[in-house]
Amino acid sequence: MTISEIVTLTRRLTNTSAGQYPASDMLIDHNNALQKVVSIINDSMDESEYDDINHGDYPSLKTPLVANQRDYLIPQTEGVISIKKVSITYNGTDWYDATPMDTSEVRTAPVSATAEQTSIDSEYEKTAPRYDSRFNAIWVYPRASAEDVANGASMYIEWSRDASPFTSGEVTTGTKIPGFDTAFHPYLAFHAAWQWCLQRGKSQAVAYAQMCTDYEDRIRKQYGKKVRDRKENLQASYVDYT
């Protein structure tokens, strides 16, 4: 469904005109429903790795490391929900998957700020890097040295992110299609209609809420088993009783 068709369905479900249900309010409601769909998908998806195709690029970034810099800010415009993968190379050739950690695991013996950071780096290997995701940034352990940077030290990150929201201009054009499976596009209309009816004490709110729940259940089921080619098998577990 296009956004124009979703708007039409929403008006039919609420039996409203543009004066009764302003386009600006409907846009907010449709975007709220869109973000909820993406949240449900990210919570339930298997290894298929969902992303809204309307972004026009992949949710990943390769960036050079900076000498003696620990933290690398992720732009807020990326709408990052969670970090999926971090890989680091310190020599520009050999890449290693970084293991997530928490700053509470860092052991320090502070003498000065510089000495402290050097002490922290000495606890980690460049062939087994670690990272902490906090404050909308990636904190790298160990840091890259000036020599590493000269050799091409870099970091590669993958993440899951928010949906590409509808804009008023796109609603006017009417051709944009939500970036998730077509079978669930009516959910945006039912969710918006449910909100409109609920706020006004309309009896249809109950039925629309039930429809939303049904769509949400089916979204979880479909995105929870996207990869059908994975073969499940049982294997004996070896136990050494000696």
Buried (B, 14 or more C-beta within 10 A) or exposed (E): BBBBBBBBBBBEBBEBEEEEBEEEEBBBBBBBBBBBBBEBBBEBBEEEBBBBEBBEEEBEBEEEBBEBEBBBEBEEEBBBBEBEEBBBBBBBEEBBEBEEBEEEEBEEEEEEEEEBBBBBBEEBEBEEBBBBBEEEBBBBBBBBBEEBBEBEBBBBBBBBBBBBBBEEEBBEEEEBBBBBBEEBBBBBBBBBBBBBBBEEEBEBBEBBBEBBEEBBEBBBEBBEEBEEEEEEEEEEEEEEEE
